[in-house]
């Protein structure tokens, strides 16, 4: 069996070959995670039937749908029909929470996700070039997930809880990783351990994605910690809680070990003025 280096370590090696201050233009063919990850995670997330959920009363259907998303983490988008599925999921959530449609704020979020998803990467090779776009949900609950078809939903509450653009980049690269990995291919219920393993794999791939895009991967740890803190501080008990997610200690430990093993060194984007402008705009609503 071939043993592949980690996503972040591979990103670091590419940068070492090209020089720390030179953006890479082409990644060599590399089958990282293609065989091992998909084999290990063949039993994927719990995907609720939208038709069944829509038939339920709204007070039941929306919490049920949010619970499903918290269990599956993110949805898959390799099939052409997934765009329609993702659109339907987003429609349910925007109907419940509302949506922030400010053109400047949406343009900024899409610019970050475009920077991440368009960076030269092996991971894109098996993923349809549908592109990614972001929807901002109007809720203080810290939510983020891939709905399918390249659609990523992030709540205003989660954005406000983060401190830098680098932390936002990790959130988005984690969701992009879920899409690349195809984490909603089956209807099997995942065990807690399987959920934890899947999140850790997406975390590691997310580190590689953000590093290749020129972000500082060290931003992942404080970003993850702030996200969990926001989960603990949310006031609505009906929303997704910290218990719906894998252990923060375990995920942080895995991220720190991955960064240490990669021998990654600065420079890398940590923050930008545009992110702080977005936070101020969201807090003023």
The 8 nearest C-alpha neighbors of each residue, nearest first, counted from 0:
[[1, 2, 35, 3, 34, 32, 31, 30],
 [2, 0, 3, 35, 31, 34, 30, 4],
 [1, 3, 0, 4, 31, 35, 5, 32],
 [2, 4, 31, 1, 5, 32, 30, 6],
 [5, 3, 9, 8, 6, 2, 31, 7],
 [4, 6, 8, 7, 9, 3, 203, 257],
 [7, 5, 207, 9, 204, 8, 10, 203],
 [8, 6, 207, 10, 9, 5, 206, 261],
 [9, 7, 261, 11, 5, 10, 6, 12],
 [8, 10, 12, 6, 7, 11, 5, 4],
 [11, 9, 7, 13, 8, 12, 207, 211],
 [10, 12, 8, 14, 9, 13, 263, 15],
 [13, 11, 15, 9, 14, 10, 8, 16],
 [12, 14, 16, 10, 15, 11, 9, 17],
 [13, 15, 11, 17, 16, 12, 18, 19],
 [16, 14, 12, 18, 13, 17, 19, 11],
 [15, 17, 13, 14, 18, 12, 19, 11],
 [16, 18, 14, 15, 21, 13, 23, 19],
 [19, 17, 15, 21, 14, 20, 16, 22],
 [18, 20, 14, 21, 15, 17, 266, 265],
 [21, 19, 18, 22, 266, 17, 14, 267],
 [22, 20, 18, 19, 17, 23, 14, 24],
 [23, 21, 24, 20, 14, 17, 213, 19],
 [22, 24, 25, 21, 17, 14, 119, 26],
 [25, 23, 119, 22, 26, 118, 21, 120],
 [24, 26, 119, 23, 27, 120, 118, 121],
 [27, 25, 120, 119, 121, 28, 24, 23],
 [26, 28, 29, 25, 121, 120, 13, 119],
 [29, 27, 26, 121, 30, 124, 31, 120],
 [28, 30, 31, 27, 121, 26, 122, 33],
 [29, 31, 33, 32, 28, 34, 121, 3],
 [30, 32, 33, 29, 3, 6, 4, 34],
 [31, 33, 36, 35, 34, 30, 37, 3],
 [34, 32, 30, 31, 35, 36, 37, 180],
 [33, 35, 32, 37, 36, 38, 30, 31],
 [36, 34, 38, 32, 37, 33, 39, 31],
 [37, 35, 32, 39, 38, 34, 40, 33],
 [36, 38, 40, 39, 35, 34, 41, 33],
 [37, 39, 35, 41, 36, 40, 34, 33],
 [38, 40, 36, 37, 41, 35, 42, 34],
 [41, 39, 37, 42, 38, 43, 36, 197],
 [40, 42, 38, 37, 43, 39, 185, 184],
 [43, 41, 40, 187, 185, 44, 189, 188],
 [44, 42, 185, 183, 182, 41, 40, 184],
 [45, 43, 71, 183, 189, 46, 188, 186],
 [44, 46, 186, 188, 71, 187, 47, 67],
 [47, 45, 186, 44, 48, 183, 67, 71],
 [48, 46, 49, 45, 67, 64, 52, 51],
 [49, 47, 51, 50, 52, 46, 53, 64],
 [50, 48, 52, 51, 53, 47, 88, 87],
 [49, 51, 53, 48, 52, 54, 47, 55],
 [52, 50, 54, 48, 49, 53, 55, 47],
 [51, 53, 49, 60, 54, 55, 50, 48],
 [52, 54, 50, 55, 51, 49, 60, 56],
 [55, 53, 51, 52, 50, 56, 60, 49],
 [54, 56, 60, 53, 52, 57, 59, 51],
 [57, 55, 59, 58, 60, 54, 53, 52],
 [56, 58, 60, 59, 61, 55, 53, 62],
 [59, 57, 56, 60, 61, 62, 55, 63],
 [60, 58, 57, 56, 61, 62, 63, 55],
 [59, 61, 57, 63, 52, 55, 62, 56],
 [60, 62, 64, 63, 59, 57, 65, 58],
 [63, 61, 65, 64, 60, 59, 66, 58],
 [64, 62, 66, 60, 61, 65, 59, 67],
 [63, 65, 67, 61, 66, 62, 60, 68],
 [66, 64, 62, 68, 67, 63, 61, 69],
 [67, 65, 69, 63, 64, 68, 62, 70],
 [66, 68, 64, 70, 65, 69, 71, 63],
 [69, 67, 65, 71, 70, 66, 72, 64],
 [68, 70, 66, 72, 67, 71, 65, 243],
 [71, 69, 67, 68, 72, 66, 45, 243],
 [70, 72, 44, 68, 73, 45, 69, 67],
 [73, 71, 69, 70, 68, 144, 74, 198],
 [74, 72, 145, 144, 71, 177, 146, 182],
 [73, 75, 183, 147, 146, 145, 182, 178],
 [74, 76, 181, 183, 178, 182, 147, 77],
 [75, 77, 148, 147, 81, 78, 178, 181],
 [78, 76, 126, 75, 127, 79, 181, 81],
 [77, 79, 81, 80, 76, 148, 82, 127],
 [80, 78, 81, 82, 77, 76, 148, 127],
 [79, 81, 78, 82, 83, 84, 148, 76],
 [82, 80, 84, 148, 76, 83, 78, 79],
 [81, 83, 148, 85, 84, 80, 147, 86],
 [82, 84, 86, 81, 85, 80, 87, 148],
 [85, 83, 81, 87, 82, 86, 88, 147],
 [84, 86, 147, 146, 82, 88, 87, 83],
 [85, 87, 83, 89, 84, 88, 90, 82],
 [86, 88, 90, 84, 85, 89, 83, 91],
 [89, 87, 85, 91, 90, 86, 146, 84],
 [88, 90, 86, 92, 91, 87, 93, 85],
 [89, 91, 87, 93, 88, 92, 94, 86],
 [92, 90, 94, 88, 89, 93, 87, 95],
 [91, 93, 95, 89, 94, 90, 96, 88],
 [92, 94, 97, 96, 90, 95, 98, 91],
 [95, 93, 91, 92, 97, 96, 90, 98],
 [94, 96, 92, 93, 97, 91, 61, 57],
 [97, 95, 93, 137, 94, 92, 138, 136],
 [96, 98, 93, 137, 94, 95, 136, 99],
 [99, 97, 136, 137, 93, 135, 100, 96],
 [98, 100, 135, 137, 101, 136, 97, 134],
 [99, 101, 102, 98, 105, 135, 104, 134],
 [100, 102, 104, 103, 99, 105, 106, 98],
 [103, 101, 105, 104, 106, 100, 107, 99],
 [104, 102, 106, 105, 101, 107, 100, 108],
 [105, 103, 107, 106, 101, 102, 277, 108],
 [104, 106, 108, 102, 107, 103, 109, 101],
 [107, 105, 103, 109, 104, 108, 102, 110],
 [106, 108, 110, 104, 105, 109, 103, 111],
 [109, 107, 105, 111, 110, 106, 104, 133],
 [108, 110, 112, 106, 111, 107, 132, 113],
 [109, 111, 113, 107, 108, 112, 106, 114],
 [112, 110, 114, 108, 113, 109, 115, 107],
 [111, 113, 115, 109, 114, 110, 116, 108],
 [114, 112, 110, 116, 115, 111, 117, 109],
 [115, 113, 111, 112, 117, 116, 110, 118],
 [116, 114, 112, 113, 212, 118, 117, 209],
 [117, 115, 113, 118, 114, 112, 131, 175],
 [116, 118, 114, 115, 113, 119, 120, 212],
 [117, 119, 212, 115, 116, 120, 114, 211],
 [120, 118, 25, 26, 24, 117, 121, 23],
 [121, 119, 122, 123, 118, 26, 208, 211],
 [120, 122, 123, 124, 29, 26, 28, 119],
 [121, 123, 120, 124, 179, 125, 126, 31],
 [124, 122, 126, 121, 125, 120, 179, 127],
 [123, 125, 122, 126, 121, 120, 127, 128],
 [126, 124, 123, 127, 122, 179, 77, 121],
 [125, 127, 123, 124, 77, 179, 128, 122],
 [128, 126, 129, 77, 125, 123, 124, 130],
 [127, 129, 130, 126, 123, 131, 124, 149],
 [128, 130, 127, 149, 131, 148, 126, 82],
 [131, 129, 128, 149, 132, 116, 113, 127],
 [130, 132, 149, 150, 113, 112, 129, 133],
 [131, 133, 150, 109, 151, 149, 130, 134],
 [132, 134, 151, 152, 109, 150, 108, 135],
 [133, 135, 152, 151, 153, 136, 132, 98],
 [136, 134, 153, 154, 99, 98, 152, 155],
 [137, 135, 154, 98, 138, 155, 153, 97],
 [138, 136, 98, 97, 96, 155, 99, 154],
 [139, 137, 140, 136, 156, 154, 155, 96],
 [156, 138, 140, 155, 141, 154, 157, 137],
 [139, 141, 156, 138, 142, 233, 154, 157],
 [142, 140, 157, 156, 154, 230, 139, 229],
 [143, 141, 154, 153, 140, 157, 144, 156],
 [144, 142, 153, 152, 154, 141, 145, 151],
 [145, 143, 73, 152, 151, 174, 146, 72],
 [144, 146, 151, 73, 74, 174, 147, 150],
 [145, 147, 85, 74, 150, 151, 88, 144],
 [148, 146, 85, 76, 74, 75, 149, 145],
 [147, 149, 82, 76, 81, 150, 85, 146],
 [148, 150, 131, 147, 130, 132, 151, 129],
 [151, 149, 132, 146, 148, 147, 131, 145],
 [152, 150, 145, 133, 144, 146, 132, 134],
 [151, 153, 134, 143, 144, 133, 135, 145],
 [154, 152, 143, 135, 142, 136, 134, 151],
 [155, 153, 136, 142, 156, 135, 157, 138],
 [154, 156, 158, 157, 137, 138, 136, 139],
 [139, 157, 155, 141, 154, 159, 140, 158],
 [156, 158, 141, 160, 154, 159, 155, 142],
 [157, 159, 155, 160, 161, 156, 154, 278],
 [160, 158, 156, 157, 278, 161, 155, 282],
 [159, 161, 157, 158, 225, 156, 229, 162],
 [162, 160, 158, 159, 163, 222, 225, 166],
 [161, 163, 160, 166, 164, 222, 159, 275],
 [164, 162, 270, 165, 166, 161, 269, 167],
 [163, 165, 270, 167, 166, 274, 168, 271],
 [164, 166, 269, 168, 163, 218, 167, 270],
 [167, 165, 222, 218, 169, 168, 164, 163],
 [166, 168, 164, 170, 169, 165, 171, 163],
 [169, 167, 165, 171, 166, 170, 172, 164],
 [168, 170, 172, 166, 167, 219, 171, 173],
 [171, 169, 167, 173, 168, 172, 174, 166],
 [170, 172, 174, 168, 173, 169, 175, 167],
 [171, 173, 205, 175, 169, 174, 170, 168],
 [174, 172, 205, 176, 170, 171, 175, 201],
 [175, 173, 177, 171, 176, 172, 145, 144],
 [174, 176, 172, 178, 177, 173, 171, 179],
 [177, 175, 179, 173, 201, 174, 178, 205],
 [176, 178, 174, 180, 175, 179, 182, 201],
 [179, 177, 75, 175, 181, 176, 180, 76],
 [178, 180, 176, 177, 181, 126, 175, 122],
 [179, 181, 177, 178, 182, 176, 37, 75],
 [182, 180, 75, 178, 179, 183, 184, 177],
 [181, 183, 75, 74, 43, 180, 177, 184],
 [184, 182, 75, 74, 44, 43, 185, 181],
 [183, 185, 182, 43, 181, 75, 186, 44],
 [186, 184, 43, 187, 183, 44, 42, 45],
 [185, 187, 45, 46, 44, 188, 43, 184],
 [188, 186, 185, 45, 42, 43, 44, 189],
 [187, 189, 45, 44, 186, 190, 43, 42],
 [190, 188, 193, 44, 194, 187, 191, 43],
 [189, 191, 193, 192, 194, 188, 195, 187],
 [192, 190, 194, 193, 195, 189, 245, 196],
 [191, 193, 195, 190, 194, 196, 189, 245],
 [192, 194, 196, 190, 195, 191, 189, 197],
 [193, 195, 191, 197, 192, 196, 189, 198],
 [196, 194, 192, 245, 198, 193, 197, 199],
 [197, 195, 193, 199, 198, 194, 192, 200],
 [196, 198, 200, 194, 199, 195, 193, 201],
 [199, 197, 201, 195, 200, 196, 202, 194],
 [198, 200, 202, 196, 201, 197, 203, 195],
 [199, 201, 197, 203, 202, 198, 204, 196],
 [202, 200, 198, 204, 176, 199, 203, 173],
 [203, 201, 199, 205, 200, 204, 173, 198],
 [204, 202, 206, 200, 205, 201, 199, 6],
 [203, 205, 201, 207, 206, 6, 202, 176],
 [204, 206, 173, 172, 202, 208, 203, 207],
 [207, 205, 203, 204, 209, 208, 7, 216],
 [206, 208, 7, 6, 204, 210, 205, 209],
 [207, 209, 205, 211, 206, 210, 172, 204],
 [208, 210, 212, 214, 206, 211, 207, 115],
 [211, 209, 213, 214, 207, 212, 208, 216],
 [210, 212, 208, 213, 209, 10, 207, 118],
 [213, 211, 209, 118, 210, 115, 214, 208],
 [212, 214, 210, 267, 211, 268, 209, 215],
 [215, 213, 268, 267, 210, 209, 212, 216],
 [214, 216, 267, 268, 217, 269, 218, 210],
 [217, 215, 218, 206, 219, 210, 214, 209],
 [216, 218, 219, 215, 220, 258, 221, 255],
 [217, 219, 166, 216, 165, 220, 221, 215],
 [220, 218, 222, 217, 169, 166, 216, 221],
 [219, 221, 223, 222, 218, 251, 217, 224],
 [222, 220, 224, 223, 219, 218, 225, 166],
 [223, 221, 166, 219, 225, 220, 224, 161],
 [224, 222, 226, 220, 221, 225, 219, 227],
 [223, 225, 221, 227, 226, 222, 228, 220],
 [226, 224, 228, 222, 227, 223, 221, 229],
 [225, 227, 223, 229, 224, 228, 222, 230],
 [228, 226, 230, 224, 229, 225, 231, 223],
 [227, 229, 225, 231, 230, 226, 224, 232],
 [228, 230, 232, 226, 227, 231, 225, 233],
 [231, 229, 227, 228, 232, 233, 241, 240],
 [230, 232, 228, 229, 233, 241, 227, 240],
 [233, 231, 229, 230, 228, 234, 227, 140],
 [234, 232, 230, 231, 235, 229, 140, 139],
 [233, 235, 236, 232, 231, 140, 238, 237],
 [234, 236, 237, 238, 233, 140, 239, 232],
 [237, 235, 238, 234, 240, 239, 233, 231],
 [238, 236, 235, 239, 62, 240, 234, 66],
 [239, 237, 236, 235, 240, 140, 62, 65],
 [238, 240, 243, 237, 66, 69, 241, 65],
 [241, 239, 242, 243, 230, 238, 231, 236],
 [240, 242, 243, 230, 244, 231, 227, 239],
 [243, 241, 240, 244, 245, 239, 246, 230],
 [242, 244, 241, 240, 69, 239, 70, 245],
 [243, 245, 242, 241, 246, 69, 240, 195],
 [246, 244, 195, 247, 194, 243, 242, 250],
 [245, 247, 249, 248, 250, 244, 195, 242],
 [246, 248, 250, 249, 251, 245, 227, 224],
 [249, 247, 251, 246, 250, 252, 253, 245],
 [248, 250, 252, 246, 247, 251, 253, 245],
 [249, 251, 253, 247, 252, 248, 254, 199],
 [252, 250, 254, 248, 253, 249, 220, 247],
 [251, 253, 249, 255, 250, 254, 248, 256],
 [252, 254, 250, 256, 251, 255, 257, 249],
 [255, 253, 257, 251, 256, 252, 250, 258],
 [256, 254, 258, 252, 257, 253, 259, 251],
 [255, 257, 259, 253, 254, 258, 260, 252],
 [256, 258, 254, 260, 255, 259, 253, 261],
 [257, 259, 261, 255, 256, 260, 254, 263],
 [260, 258, 256, 257, 261, 262, 255, 263],
 [261, 259, 257, 258, 262, 256, 8, 263],
 [260, 262, 8, 258, 263, 259, 7, 257],
 [263, 261, 260, 259, 264, 258, 11, 8],
 [262, 264, 261, 11, 258, 265, 259, 8],
 [265, 263, 262, 266, 11, 19, 267, 215],
 [266, 264, 267, 215, 263, 19, 268, 214],
 [265, 267, 264, 215, 268, 19, 20, 213],
 [266, 268, 215, 214, 213, 265, 269, 210],
 [267, 269, 214, 215, 270, 213, 165, 266],
 [270, 268, 165, 215, 164, 267, 214, 163],
 [269, 271, 164, 163, 165, 268, 272, 274],
 [272, 270, 273, 274, 164, 275, 269, 163],
 [271, 273, 275, 274, 276, 270, 164, 277],
 [274, 272, 276, 271, 275, 277, 107, 164],
 [275, 273, 277, 276, 272, 164, 271, 278],
 [274, 276, 278, 272, 277, 273, 279, 271],
 [277, 275, 273, 279, 274, 278, 280, 272],
 [276, 278, 274, 280, 275, 279, 281, 273],
 [279, 277, 275, 281, 280, 159, 276, 282],
 [278, 280, 282, 276, 277, 281, 283, 275],
 [279, 281, 277, 283, 278, 282, 276, 284],
 [280, 282, 278, 283, 279, 284, 277, 155],
 [283, 281, 279, 284, 280, 278, 159, 277],
 [282, 284, 280, 281, 279, 278, 277, 159],
 [283, 281, 282, 280, 279, 137, 99, 155]]
